[in-house]
Amino acid sequence: MMVSTNPNIRTLVSQAVTQYPWLSPEKGRRHWRLRSQRSQDFVLIPFSPSDRRVVKHLQAQIRRLAEYGRGFINGKHH
C-alpha cells in the first residue's frame, strides 16, 4: 500500500492508523483517503507533496477527523 511518495506522509498515516484504530486508508479515484469508521467522513492524502507545510496541515486534518469526526465532507457544508 503506497499512500504517498513522501516518506513523512507515509509515516504520519501509519502512526494515525495505529493510534486511532477507527481510521482506515482506502483507495479513492485519484488519491488515497483516510476514512473514519465512526463518522464516515474522510481526509485526502496527498500523493507527492513537496512542501513541509503540507505535512503539518495533514497532521491537523487527521487529528480533527479522529477526535471530532470532521473531515472533507464536513468542510464542504460549513
N, C-alpha and C positions, 0 to 999 in steps of 0.2 A: 504494500500500500504506500504509494508515493504521493502524499497530500500536497507537497511543495518541494521546489528545488532548493529552497533556503533551509539550511540545517537548523537555524534558530526557530523557524516556524514549525518544523517537524518536531523539535524538542518541546516547544510550547504546547502543541496539540497532544503529544503523548503524555505530558505531565497533566494536562487538563482532563484527559480521559481517565487517568489513574486517580486523580484527586476527586473528580466528580463522576462517579460511575453511571449516572443517568445521561451523560453526554456521549454521543457516539458519532464517529465520522461516517459520512455517506457520500457516494459519488453523485454529483449533480450533472447537468448537461454540459457545463463548461468548467466548473470549479467544484472542488470538494466542499462539503458543508459539515459543520459541527452542529448536530441536532440535539435538542433537549427532549428526552422522552417524557418529561413532566409537562412541558408547555407546548410541545410540538413546534416551537419556534427554532430558528437556526441562525448561524452566522456563516458567512462565506469565508473560505480560507484562500488567501491569495496564493497563486502557484509560484510566481517568481518575483517577489518584491525586492526592490533594490535599495530601499531606504530604511534606516533603523526605526524611524517613526512608525512605519507600518507594523512592526513587531509590537511596539508599545500600544498602538491602537487596537490591534487584535487581542492583546492580553486584556485590555479593558473590556472589549466586547465579550470575550469568553467569560470573564468574571461576572458581568452583568447578566449574561444568559444563564449561567449556573446558579447564581444567587437569587435572581428576580424573575427569571424566565422570559426576559425581554431580549429579543434579537432583531433580525431583519424584518419580519412581518410586523412586529410591534412598532418599529421605527417608521414604517410606511404609513401607519394610521395615526401617528401623532406628530 
